[in-house]
């Protein structure tokens, strides 16, 4: 559960600490995701920001930071989030 994982990260991260999240951006490649036992089809930046906010983080950056050059052109979503002091 992404929500539970982020809540646990918030719990164990020291006040003022930064969490870095790297994940696949939202995609429609169900067959590939299934072959690797992925539990979801990536995240839209707005969804990841909301998950981080709900876990108690303030997000400083959340955007697509790279893209594969070949099909299926997966994109990597990177987020930086801080735990309040």
C-alpha positions, 0 to 999 in steps of 0.5 A: 500500500503506497499510503502505508509505506509513505506514512511509515517513512514519515514516522521513521524520518527525523524531523527536518529530513527529506524523503526521495521517491523514485517510481514509474510515472502512470502508464498503461503497460498492464502486461509488462507490469504483471510480468514483474508482479507490479501492484500498480501502473505507476503514479501521476505527479498529482497523485503522488503529491497527494499521497505525500501530503496525506502522509504528512510531508510537504513536497518540494519537487514532484515531476517526471525526470527521465524517459526511456528512448525506446518503447514502451517509453516508461517515464520516471517520476521523482519526488522530494518531500520534507518532514516538518521540523 
